[in-house]
Structures are given as structure tokens and as C-alpha cells.
Amino acid sequence: MIGKKVGGRTYYYLVTSARVGGEPRVVSQRYLGTAEEIGRAMDGDVSAPGEARHRTFGDVAAVWATLNRLGFVERVDEAVGAQRATTTLGTHLALAVLHRATAPETELATWWEDGVAREFVKADLANHWRALHRLTPDRIARIEATVADAVLAWLGTGGAALAVDVPQFATFTTADPCRCELAGLGMVVTKDGAIPLASHVYPREGAPPFAALADDLRGRHSAGDVTLVFTAGQAAQVDLGRHFVGALPLSEHPELLAKPSSARKPVDPERFAGLTALDTRAMVAGVRRRVILTHSETLHNAQARAFGDELGTATRELAGLDAALAAGIYRGDRSQVNAEIARITRGRRVERVLSPSLTGTKPGEIRLTWKVDDAAVSRLRDEFFGKQVLVTDHDWPVAEVVTAYRARTHLDSTFRWLTGTAVAGPSPRWDWTPHRIAVHTLVTVLASTVTHLMRREADRAGMNLSVRELMDSLAGIGETVLRYPSTGGRPRTRRLLTERSPEQQALFDLFGLTSSPGGSATRRSSAPPASAR
């Protein structure tokens, strides 16, 4: 133990010496404190921290670990080519993806200043947006391709992929820098995990048919067969000569809807709790094809709640209209009253169960009554709620068909979260030029790629979570930073991770957070005076 005197005070260190090249050298040293601090520690008197700060840790650490496992920074820098900047474009893009994947609702500068990200990535935030400006269209295409190669190398599976349309992807107009418009996003994603490989954003007006967009994306993906995934609303424009998995309008197959529940079998109780299916054949577009009638208890209950709310709203509005008629406030003629009733009951499902009727012919004498047909409500619940009719030309197991079709649902949910309130620019009045829209799209797609990879890993470990649920659970792994008062040098800091639920501990272990900066249960940083060091 040696002491170093600085400014009239002595600071003690525990020093290990050894001969290096025949000469005595200090090979390690640990700061212990002043004599007073050492004495208090020997007596068991540990000083209380002067301040404490809590911040999220698990989500940032897990995303950064996934980026490292992909070799993201190195791959991007290789795709970009030679650079002169100290902080490379790969690092800046990794920072943007890390921010978007963990805090899409928080401005970058605030997230950086208050969060743990600075302990994982060393970046020059002042030049961040200027660096991203170097993402030319050619560089964006090469980056997307090299990250796709990294994903396929990670999966180590066959090249089967899905073409999926996410019509609610948010982008921005150049006419008004503050105005947000909805645009669509066509993608090729992996069959295993719905992980994006190639993407194309398109305007809602004048959008190409989805099948044509899928063909364009198919040409940019060389890993293997691409299966078209379409919704019931897109079924009419799809050439069923391609490989496909899609949904059909329920109203076109009443014979399937009338099948008793006993005709359906559980799909996979572990992965799809409450999901049953009937695997059969039916006429689709004049051809007898494989169709699968599915029923989800979760979807059934959600639709029942939504219908209850819809019916409740309609009956309350009818009651209000009746009260206005009785009080003489509303004095329209029968045609006007019928038009108002049609507006109130315009929902197709409500029209099936609600029967309004009028008495009287003159304004001021017209009265309204209505009746809810309980038998019709029961039939609606039995025939439609929770059901979907899927069609495919594949001989995949039912569980794989369902997984492929649900890829769009998972992606839509992910992109709504990543773009719904994302702060993509350094100020509220961000000038949304076509180039910046392209950069925004790239960052969002790459954030989806990383989080869907993480979701796939969690699913394979037995945790069936959406991306939002996964990130929320990881964000619940917090870090408390305790800062102790200075005794002449820099304040001492101690970091503690919060207690973890069984699910959080499983995710903690799955993503190897113990090996990341701050991943151990307790972290310490000694703080001797700078001049003493």
C-alpha cells in the first residue's frame, strides 16, 4: 500500500509490483481512499451517497449486444467504404438504430444525455445528423443488403422468405415539414421470425398493386423462394399462381363458418394458446384450393368487446335522438330522422342486430323505438367472431401457415410503435426531404430487424412476446447510479441493477447482459484525484 500526496492530502492505493523485462514495474493498482475513509471502512461506517439516479439498462444493453453479434458496425463500414471521420458511419447508424429501438418517443439528445447508451457506444453526437447525411441511395442499398446477409448467416436456415405489405408505415411530406403522412412499406422478411431483409416505401396515392410491389422486392432478394402474404382486402389483386398465404373474406365462405367448433383442432397449445383450426379444401377464384378455418379465443374476445362498445354507442345515440324527438328539440321529417338513424347504425355488424322503427309522420310527432335481436347477436358471435379463412398453395403444417400470415400483424405492430411518435430529427421543424425520408426509413427498418431478431431468440427460448412486450420487459431492468460525495477527488460512483422478475432474468441471461458494460449485478468505479492518477 502506497500513498500519494496531492494538495496537502494523502491518497492511498493498493499496488501490485512485478519485474517486467527485468525491471520492477507497477502492474496494477487500486484506489483505496484517504486515511479517514479507510478508517471508517474498517469500522464498518460506509458513507451514504450524496445523490442517486435511476435509468433503464436492459433494453439498451440487449439491443447493443444484438448489434455486436451481427457485426453491425463493421459490416456497415465495409459496405460504405473508406472514411476519414473519427466516428465512422457504421457507429453513427448503430447509434440511430439503438435509439429508435429503445426510445422512439424520446428525442435523441435527451435519451443520450440521460441514458446508459454512452457506456456502450462512443460517438460524436454533435456531428451525428451530419454523418447520416452521407447515407446516399447507393450506400443505403448496400447497407440493407449486407445486414440482410448477416441476418441469414445468423439464422443458418433455408432461404424461404415472405413478401409482406405494411400499409400504415409513417413517413413525412416535403410540403409541410411538420406534417406527418401515412405511406406503405413493402418488405421481404424471413419466414423464421419475420425479420426484414429488403424494403421499399411507397406513397399511399398512386401506390402499385401489392403483387407488383412483391415482384420488385423478390428481384432484390436472392436467398430463396418468396411467398406472398396478403390480407382479405388484397385477395382480388393477387395472382394465385405464385406461392402465397392469404386471408379470404369471411362472407365468401358461409359453409365454413357454419362448421361446428368440434370440427376444429388445437393448432399448437404452447405457441398458439386458444387457437383451433379446420384444414380442408374449398373453391377459391374458381379453383379448389387448400383453406384453413381458424378460430382464436383472443381474437374472439377482442371482437366481442369491440362489438359491445359499438352496440352500446349506437343504443346511447338512439336514446339521445329519441329524447330530442320527444322534447321537440329535433324537428326533422321522417326522411331526415331515418338518415340520422342510418348514420348511427352504419356499422355492418350493428345493422344485423339492431332494429329501429319510427311512429308518427309529422315533425314533433315522430317517436323512435328500437330492439336488439339477441338471437342475431348469438349467431354473430358463433359465426364470425374470432374466425379467419386462410388460403395457401403450400403443404406446410397449419402452425407454419398461421405464423406466416401473422408476420404482417407483428410487423405492423412493430412499425406503429417505432414510428408512431418517433423523434427522427434534431428539432420539431425537421425538413423532410426525400433523402431524409430514406434515412428515416432505413433506421426504422433496421431497428425492426434487430428487435425481430431478439423476439425470435426469445421465442425459441420459450417466451412468446411481441416486440413491444419484449422491449418493455427489458426496459424494466433498471440501473441505479449512486454518487458519493467527493473527498478531494472525483465523486465515487456505484451502480446497482434492479431486482428482476423470472422473465427478466431469463432475458438477462439470454442476451448475455452479464458480459456487457454494466452487466454485473454491482459495478464500481474508483475516483482518485486526476492529478494523483
C-alpha positions, -999 to +999 in steps of 0.1 A: +000+000+000+014+033-010+003+069-005+004+098-030+003+133-016-017+158-037-027+193-025-017+186+011-038+154+013-026+118+010-045+092-011-037+055-007-035+028-033-032-010-031-003-017-055+010-049-071+045-048-084+064-073-106+095-074-127+088-067-164+118-072-187+140-075-156+128-041-143+104-036-113+071-022-125+037-015-111+013-039-128-019-030-111-032-005-085-065+000-068-075+033-052-085+028-015-092+064-004-079+087+023-068+076+057-101+088+071-121+069+045-101+037+052-106+041+089-144+045+085-145+015+062-126-006+088-152+004+114-180-006+091-190+030+086-199+034+049-208+069+039-243+075+024-244+085-012-249+122-019-273+115-049-289+087-067-303+084-103-323+057-119-322+048-156-332+019-179-305-005-187-317-039-201-332-027-234-301-007-244-277-035-233-297-062-252-300-042-284-263-033-283-254-070-277-275-080-307-259-053-329-225-066-319-234-102-326-245-091-361-211-073-365-233-043-375-207-015-373-180-035-391-204-046-419-218-011-424-183+004-426-172-022-450-203-015-472-198+022-471-161+022-479-132+043-468-139+071-444-119+098-428-141+106-398-131+095-363-166+082-356-175+060-385-208+060-403-213+025-390-211+038-355-235+066-362-260+043-378-257+019-349-264+047-325-295+058-346-308+022-346-301+018-309-321+050-301-350+041-324-353+005-310-352+016-273-367+051-271-387+060-302-407+085-282-377+104-268-356+130-286-321+117-293-302+143-273-323+138-242-320+100-245-282+103-249-278+127-220-299+108-195-294+072-205-268+044-204-260+043-241-228+063-237-213+034-219-218+012-249-211+033-279-186+061-282-199+087-307-197+124-315-233+134-311-226+169-324-219+155-358-245+127-358-270+142-382-243+155-405-228+120-406-261+104-415-264+128-444-236+108-460-261+079-465-265+081-503-291+059-520-264+036-532-249+033-497-284+026-482-290-002-507-256-018-498-262-014-461-296-031-463-281-059-484-251-065-460-273-065-429-296-090-447-266-113-453-257-110-416-293-120-406-293-150-429-259-161-416-272-158-381-303-179-387-284-206-406-317-218-421-330-221-456-337-191-478-376-192-476-389-157-472-422-138-472-433-107-491-454-086-467-471-053-470-474-028-441-497-001-453-496+020-422-459+029-423-455+066-413-434+089-434-434+127-440-443+151-467-419+177-481-447+203-485-450+208-447-420+199-425-442+193-395-470+173-412-469+135-410-485+114-437-491+077-439-473+057-465-469+020-472-439-002-468-434-034-488-409-058-474-393-092-479-389-108-445-376-141-432-401-169-428-385-176-395-391-146-373-405-121-398-371-103-399-368-076-426-344-083-455-354-058-482-378-029-481-395-003-503-415+027-491-443+039-514-468+068-513-504+060-505-517+078-536-509+060-568-495+030-549-486+000-571-506-032-567-491-053-539-484-082-562-464-059-585-445-045-555-438-080-543-423-089-576-400-059-574-388-069-539-385-105-550-359-094-576-338-078-548-338-109-526-317-139-537-319-161-507-347-184-520-384-187-526-406-158-516-442-164-505-467-137-509-487-128-478-519-109-484-550-098-464-586-103-473-587-068-488-558-077-512-571-111-523-587-098-555-554-084-570-533-114-562-524-139-589-527-172-571-501-187-595-474-175-570-466-191-537-490-175-513-505-174-478-535-151-475-569-144-459-602-145-477-634-125-469-654-145-444-687-137-462-675-157-492-674-189-473-705-193-452-703-231-454-670-230-434-684-205-409-713-228-402-690-257-392-693-267-356-665-260-332-659-297-328-646-298-364-616-277-354-585-290-336-559-272-315-530-259-336-502-257-311-512-251-274-477-239-264-472-213-292-509-205-300-529-209-269-566-209-276-562-213-314-581-241-332-582-248-370-600-268-396-577-278-425-598-285-456-604-275-492-628-251-509-634-233-542-613-201-544-614-180-576-628-210-595-601-234-583-603-259-555-576-250-530-564-257-495-581-234-470-578-233-432-606-220-410-590-207-377-607-196-345-587-176-319-601-172-284-581-140-280-594-125-313-629-137-304-629-119-270-614-087-285-640-086-313-668-093-287-656-063-266-653-041-296-688-051-308-702-045-273-687-010-273-700-004-309-735-016-300-735+004-267-725+036-285-753+031-311-780+025-285-769+055-265-771+077-296-805+063-305-817+071-269-804+106-273-822+110-306-854+097-291-851+121-262-846+150-287-876+140-307-898+137-275-886+171-263-893+188-296-856+198-300-851+177-331-879+186-356-867+169-388-891+150-411-891+112-413-865+111-441-842+133-420-847+111-389-841+079-410-809+094-423-797+101-388-806+065-377-787+052-407-757+072-396-759+059-360-763+022-371-739+024-401-717-005-388-724-037-407-725-058-375-748-033-357-772-033-386-775-071-382-787-070-346-804-036-341-839-029-354-851+007-351-886+018-360-905+051-362-941+061-354-957+093-364-953+113-397-951+150-388-922+168-372-928+170-335-949+138-335-922+114-346-911+089-320-883+063-321-881+028-307-855+000-312-848-036-304-817-056-301-821-091-316-804-114-290-806-144-314-788-124-341-761-113-316-756-150-307-754-160-344-729-132-350-707-144-321-708-180-332-703-175-370-679-146-372-661-136-340-625-150-338-625-166-372-603-162-403-602-182-435-567-186-448-557-200-482-523-213-494-507-234-520-481-247-495-483-280-478-468-265-446-482-276-412-511-254-401-489-238-374-464-226-401-492-212-423-506-193-393-471-180-384-466-168-420-499-149-421-493-133-387-460-120-398-478-089-412-496-084-379-463-085-359-446-061-383-475-037-384-475-036-346-437-030-345-437-002-371-466+015-354-445+016-322-413+026-339-428+054-360-460+065-341-443+092-321-407+088-331-385+119-329-363+114-360-348+148-363-329+172-340-357+198-339-395+198-343-392+215-377-372+189-394-372+194-432-384+161-446-365+160-479-366+127-499-331+119-487-341+123-450-372+102-456-350+075-470-326+077-440-356+076-416-370+045-434-336+028-432-332+034-395-367+022-388-364-009-408-330-018-393-345-012-358-373-036-367-346-061-380-328-061-347-358-062-325-374-090-345-341-110-342-344-105-305-380-116-305-371-147-324-344-156-299-369-151-270-395-172-288-370-200-293-363-198-255-400-203-247-410-167-243-437-158-268-437-120-267-444-092-291-416-068-298-432-042-276-437-066-248-401-078-251-386-043-251-409-032-222-397-062-201-361-055-209-366-018-201-378-029-167-343-040-159-331-007-145-298+007-131-295+028-100-264+051-100-252+061-065-228+090-064-208+095-032-196+129-020-161+140-031-132+138-005-109+158-026-111+139-059-138+130-083-170+116-066-171+079-062-198+061-082-215+028-076-240+012-100-266-014-090-290-033-112-326-036-100-342-069-090-355-089-119-386-110-124-382-146-137-389-134-172-365-105-170-338-128-155-343-152-184-339-124-209-309-111-190-292-145-194-305-150-230-288-118-243-257-122-222-261-089-203-236-101-176-208-097-201-218-062-213-206-030-197-226-027-165-240-061-168-228-074-135-251-070-105-228-044-090-204-020-107-179+002-091-157+030-105-129+043-083-123+080-084-089+092-072-080+128-080-070+132-116-036+147-106-029+117-083-035+093-111 
